[in-house]
Amino acid sequence: MEKVTFNRHEFFDEAAGHRDKYVHLILIATKPDIIKQIPLYRELKRRGHCVIMGHTGQHYDENLSGGMLKEFGVQPDFNLNVRGTMYEVVSQIVGRLGYVMDELKKRGKVVIPYVHGDTTTAMAASNAGYCHAFASVHVEAGIRTLTPVFSGKWKVESGKWKVESGKWKVESGKWKGERGKWKVESGKWKVESGKFDVAGWHEYLRDRKNWERGSLEPYPEQFNTRCSEAATGIHLAPVELDREFMLGEGFPDDRIFVVGNSVVDATEEAMSRIGQSKVFERHAILAGGDFVRFCIHRRENCASERRFRAIYGAMKSLVAEGRKVLLISMIQTEAAFERFGLKEEVTALARSHPSFVYSPVWPEYADVIAAMSRAAVCATDSGSMQEEMNAMGVPCVTLRFGSDRSESILCGGNIIAPPTDTELIKKIIEFAWNNEAMRKAPKIYGKDVSKKCIDAVEKVLRHEDPFRNEEERLNM
């Protein structure tokens, strides 16, 4: 297939000539994929397995892919070079990766695709494998969004807030708190008299009973991870909560392994190199720490003017007050600035406030970790950042209505800031700023995770292929 490029003409012959029956295919596509899959790739190499790396091309520029691959010293064995809209990318991955797998299958190999998380690549690549009866290893399996339940305090109904606990009453067609804490107009939360109890909200979120499933956000990631699961033969779950989700959905107990998250291996390795980082030479204001990092890139936040302006307003307010703010702007962020007519304003804000760093994505992971090791708080709608902040002990504010890393909130190191009201978001960020209790939250994503992942894979392979038939499943 002419669109697929290989870094060696002998690619298929080399794989076919390896003594192993299995070809461990590590798939990367996005920046988080590279960060979390490289540790597994290295561990497979260290153990002498037949391992190849394929890049779909989903993230292809220097800042999101090329620079990090150079930093880690790896080169993909092939690239699918996908481009286009979502449906075009999905079809290209299935077709082009299906071709690569078919060629390996013709040479007598069983391919084990390692797909990561909730990306479009994970969804499409796992399905490409399944078409050949190759079941995937799903790294970061079982991540599902939980959303806080407002029963007993607040409940959303038809775009308005409804209170069930008897603490509130309706006045003049508007919701007004009897205790003077809240007032809702046009379906929005507004803080009155600065009395919102953020500490109480933080504590409320730590109770598992106060959460519910069912959200389709983030989109399309929640679809992607569920779809990937159906084509998976070995589920590598980061935490016990993810295992709970999968068991509830009917996935087999003996194929779910709680191993932690390989981001901790990558973070630990990057921490050992932060002395080599030049980030503080480029952004001297960050060297003294005490700053908030913002990253806003979720489709939901960047497509909704209400959400985006609420988050941007909180950031702008902090900048105006002289707080140090780092904004890492991504493709969707820039599109939102243009879409909502804010590009000139944010550019002028950066020029007039030396404490505001407005920057594109940094290509090297060590720079990210070096900077975040000194941050006071991270305000993000990213999934991976929630994990990294837990690993580093940095307070995290999640700019969403729910979280697919809710375990990091349940353990106390993270807090939800619904992206609806500027003052509320700002108040929650200020609560989390250098919050000592949040810094001391348990680190929940394990240690030596890549080794545990490959141990789990090898355990299965000693007895059967990841794709097992009904006789094997029933032991008949």
N, C-alpha and C positions, 0 to 999 in steps of 0.2 A: 504493500500500500504506500503510494508515493508521498502522502502527507506525513507519515511517520519517519522520523530521522533517528538513525542509530550512530553511536559514537565509534563503533567498530564494525567492519564488514563481516567479521567472524562471530557476531553476537549469537546467532542461533546455534552455530556449530559448537561454540564454547559451552553454551548451556547444555546442549545435547550430550556433550562429552563428559560432563561431570558425573561422578559415581553415584550421586544422590538421585533417588527417584523423584524427589520433590524440588521444585523451583520456588524459592521464597521470593515473592515479588513485592517489594516495598514501593508503594505508590505515594507520590507527593504531588501537590498541586498549588497549595496556598502557603503563605508564610507560617501559619501555625502547624501545617503538615510537616514542613521542613524541620521546625524546631522539635517536634514531638516524635517524628519517625526516624530521624538520623540516629538517635541512641539505639533504637531497635536494629537498624541496619548494621551498625557497628558491632552490636552484640552477636548477631547472626554471623557476621564475618569472622568475629573472634572465635566462634565455635566451629568454623569450617564448613558451614552449610553452603549450598548453592544459592546465592542470593543476588538478585539484580534489582536495580532501582529504575523506576519509570516515572517520568514527569509528564503530566497531562498538558501542561502549559496554561493552566487556569490563571495563575499569577506568573507573568512572564517578564516584567520589567526589572531593572536593576535593584530598585529599593525593596520590592516585595519578594524577589526570588534570587536573582543573579548574585547580588552582593553577599547574601547569606550562604549560598552554596560555596562561594569562594572562601568565606570565613570558616566554614566547617570542613573545607578541603575535600568535597565530594563532587562527583560528576555523574549525572544520570546516564544509564546505559541507553536509554531511548527517550524521545520526546514525542508526544502525540500532536503537539502544536495546535491545540484546539483554539478556536476563536468564534466570537459571535454572541448571539442572545442566549438566554438560558436553555431554551429547547434545542438550539443548534449545538451548544456545548455538550449537552447530555447525549444527543444522538451521535456526535463525533466520538465521544469517549467510548460509548458502547461499540460502535463500529470499528474504530481504530485499535482499541485495546483488544476487542474480540479477535481481530486479525493476528495480533501478536500472540495471544494465548493459543489460538488455533495452530499456529506454526509450531509452538512448543509442544502442543498436544500430539501433533503428527510425528514428532520426534520421540514420543514415548514418555513425556514428562507430565507430572501432575503439578499444576500451578496452584500455589497458595497465595492469593492476593491479600496484602495487608492494607486495609483501608482505614482511614483515620476520621473519627468524629462525625461531623454533621455537614460536611461539604458536599457540593454537587458532584465532585469527583468520587467521594465515598459512595454516594448513591448509585451513580452510573457505573463505576468500576466494579462494584460488588455484583451488580446485575449482569455485566459483561462476563464475569467469571461464572455466575450461576447458569448462564446459557450453555456453558461447556461442562456443567456439573462439577465446577470448582467452587467450593465454599470458602468464603473469606475468613480471615482473622480480622475482627473489628476492634481496632485499638480505640479506646475511649468509648466503649459500648454503653448503651443504656441511658444516655443523658436525656432527660425529659424535663420539660419546663414545669415548675410549680409556681402557683400564684397565691399571694396571701388571701385568705378568706376574711371577709369583713363582717361575718355574722357575730352579733354581740357588740359590735362597734360601728362598722360601716359596711354597706353593701351597695354595689353598683346596680342600678336598675333603669333601663331605658335611657342611659346617658346621664342619669342623675344619681346622687347619693341618697340611699335610704338607710335609716338607722333603726335597728331592731331592739336596742337595749333599753329604750325608754329614757335615754339621756338627752334626747334632742326633741325639738318640736318644730312644726311648720309655722312660719310667720310671713304673711303677705306673699304667699306663693314661693317663698325662698326657704332654704334650709338654714336654720340658725341654731348654733349650739347654746344650750341653756347655761353652760359654764363659760361662755364667751370665748371658746377656743376656735371654733370653726364656723365658717359661713360659706355656703355654696351658691354660686350664681352661674347660670348657663351651664350647669354640669361641671363646673371647675372647683377644685379645692382652693380656698384662700385662707391664709393664716391671719388671724385677728389678734392684735396686741402682742404678737410674738410669743404666744403661750402654747404653741404646739409642743407636745411632750415627745421629743425625738428619742430620748432615752427609753420612754415607755414603748414607743414604736419598735425600737431595736430589740427590746426584751420580748415583745409580742411576736416578732419574727423568729425568735429562737425556739418557739414551740411548734413541733411538727404538726400538731393538731390544727394549727391555724393556716394550713396550706391546702390547696387543692390542685388536681391535675386537670388537663383538658385544653390548655392553651395551644394554639397553632403557631404562636410566636416563639422564637424568631422564625421568619419566613425567608427562604424555604427550608431552613436548617432542621426544624422539627420534623418535617416530612422526610428529609434526607436521612436522618438517623434512624427513623422507624423503618424506612424502606431498606436501608443497609442491613438492619438486623435480620430481616427475613431471608437474606442471602448469606448469612453468616454461619460458619460452623464452629468457631471458637470466639466467644465473647469475652473481651478483656475489659472488665468494668473498673472504673477508678475507685469507687467507694461502694459500701454495702447498700446505700440507698439506690444506686443504679441496678444492683442485683435484684432488689425488691421490685423495682419497676418491671424488669424483664420476666421475673417469675410470675408476676401478676398478669403478664401478657401471654404466658404459656410457653416460654422458651425453656429448653431442657436444663435442669439443675446441674447436670454433670458437665455441661459445656460453658458454664458461666464461672469466670475466675475473677475474684476481686484482687487486683494487683497494684492499685495506686495509679498515678498518672505520670507518664514519662516526661512531662514538662519539668518535674523536679530534677531529673537527671540532667536535662539541658540547662536548667537554671543554675544548678550546682557547678556544672562545667563552665558556664559563662561567668559565674562569680569568681572563679579562679583566674579569669583573664581580665577583670575589670581594671587592673592596674595598667593595662595596655591601651585602654580606651582613650580616645581623644575628644570625647563628647564635651568635657568641661572646658576644653580649649575653644571649642566652637560656641558653646553656650555657657559663658562664665557665671551668669546669674544663677545657674542651677547648682553650682559647686557647693554653695552653702546650705543646700537642702531647703526644707520648709516651703515646699511648693506643692501644688496640685497638678496632676496630669489629667487632662481631658482627652478622651478619644470617643468620637461619635461617628459610627459608620453603619449601624444596623439600618436595613431598608425601612423598617417601620418608623424609626426616628427621623431619618433623612427625607422620607417621602411626605411626612406629615408636618405641615407648617406649624401647627400648634405645638407639637412635641419638640420640634427642632428649635423654635423660638424660645420655648420654656427653658431648655438646656442652655442655649446660647445666652439667654438673658442672665442666668445664674453665673455663668462664666464671666460675662461682661461686667456684672456687678462686682465680682471678686477682683477683677483687674482694676476697676475704677477705685476700689478701696485700697489699692497698693499691694494686694496679695501677689505673690509670685505664681504665675500660671503657665503651664506648658500645654499647648494644644498640638497634638499630633493629628494632622489633617490627612484624610485618606480620600480615595476617589469619590466615594459617596458623600463625604463631608463637603468637598469642593463643589460637587453638583448641587448640594443643598444651599450653599452660600449663593451660588448663581441663581438657582431656582427662586429663592425667596428675597433676592435683591440685597444681600448682606455682604457681598464680596468686598466692595469698596469700604464698607464700614469696618469690617474685621481687619482689613489691611491697614487702614488708618489707625485703628486701635493699637496694632502692633508697633507702628511707627512712633506713636505718641507715648507709649508706656514701655520703658525698657525692661520692666519686670514681666512682660508678656512675651513668651516665646511661641511664635506661630510657625510651625515647621512641617514639612512633608515627612513621610515615614522614613525612619533611619534604616539603612540597609544592613547594619551589623547588630546582631543580637547582644553582643557584649556592651554596646553603647546603651541599649535599652535597659539592661540589667544594672549597669553602673549608675545610670540616672535614677532608676526607680529605687535603688538601695538607699537613696537619700530623700525620697519623696515623703511628704507628710500624709498624703492621701492620693488615691487614684479614683477618678470619677469616670466610669466607662460603661459602654453597652456591649463590650466584648465578652465572650465566654472565657477565652484563654487567659485574659488579664485577671479575671477573678481567681483563677487557679494560681497564677504566678504571684499575685499579691499574698495569697495564703502561704505559699512556699517561702516568701520573703518576709512575712510578718508586717506587711504594709496595709493600713486600713483601706478598705475598698467600698466605694459607693456605686451600686449598680443602677444605671439610668434606664430602667425598664419597669414594667408592671409586675413582672415575675422574673424567675431566673432558672436556667437549665444547669446552674451550679449552686442550687439552693443549699447544698451541704455546707458551703462556705459561709452562708448566712446563718444556718442553724448552729454552727459552731461559734459564732459571735464575731468573726473578722470582717464581715461584709454586711451591708444594709441596703435595702431597696429604697430608691428615690423615684417615685412615679413621675414620668416626664410630662406633667400637666401644669405645674405652677412654678414660676421662677423663684419666688421667695421660699417655698417649701424645699426645693432642690438645694438652694443655697444654704438653708438652715441645716439640712441633713449633712451636707459636705462639711460645714463648720463643726458639727458634732463629731464627725469622724476624724477631723484634722488632728493628727498626732495623738489620737485617742489611745491611751496606754492599754486599756482593757482589750481593745480590738487588736492591737499589736501582739498581745499575748495569747490570742486565740490559738487553739490547738492546730498544729500542722497536720492536715488530714490526708495528704496525697502520697504518703509513703516515702520509701527510700530504695535505691537500687531497683527501680521499677522495671527497667528494660530486662534485667536478668529474670525477674519474676514472670514477665510476659513470655519470654522464650522458654522458660521452664514449663509454663502452662502448655505452650504449643507442642513442645517435645513430649510431654506427658500424653497428650492425645495421639500424637503420631506413633507412639510405641504400640498402640493397639489398633488404630484404624485411621482412615482418611478423614479429614474434616467434613467432607460431604459423605454422610453415611446413609445407607439405605435402611428400609424398614426392618429387615432381618437383624441388622446390626443394632438398631435402636432398641428393638425388643429382645435382643440376645437370644434369637431362636435359630 
